[in-house]
Amino acid sequence: LNISADELTERFIRGDVSRSTEGSGLGLAIAQSLTEMQGGTFELYLDGDLFKVTIKFPIS
């Protein structure tokens, strides 16, 4: 991917615009927003052409 982890969580940004798969580029932005609204942490790691997401929620 020729994009940073921060850019991947911006709205309407797609990781690979050359792919023919559909998508709006909203999925990661929504997941990050919902996680943080509930007091969790959202971490995205780039690994070559792949990315990994770790989501953690506090136990109350």
N, C-alpha and C positions, 0 to 999 in steps of 0.2 A: 504494500500500500504506500502510495506517495502522499500520505496525509498524517497529521499528528493525532494523538489520542484525544486531545482537546477538541480538535476540529470534527472528529467523528461524532461527538455528542452535541454538536450544533444542529439546530433544526434545518431540515431540507438538504443536509449534506450526505452524499452517498460515498461509500468507501471506494467504489470502482464504477465510474460512470460508463465504462465501455461494455459492461455486462448487459445482457438483454433481459435480465430478471426485473420484474416490476418491484416498485417500492417508492415510498415518498421521502425517505430519509428522516422519518420522525421517530422510529422505534427506539433508538438508543436515547434520544433526547427525552422522550416520555418516560422511559424506564429510570433514567437518572433523576428526573424531576419527582416522580412518585416515590422513589427510594429516599431522597433527601427530605421530602415533605413529611415522611414518617420517621425521621430521625436517623435514618440509615446512612451508610456510606456506599458509594458507587465508584469502583476503580476499574479502569480499562487499560489493558496492557496490549501492546502491539508485539507480534511475534512473526516477523516476515510478512507474508500475505494474509495472515490470520490475526484475529484479535481475541482476547480473553477478557471476560468481565467477572469481577468479584463483587457481590452485593452482600453487605452485612447489616443486620438489624440488631438493635440493643434488646436484651431480654429484660423485661420489666416484671 
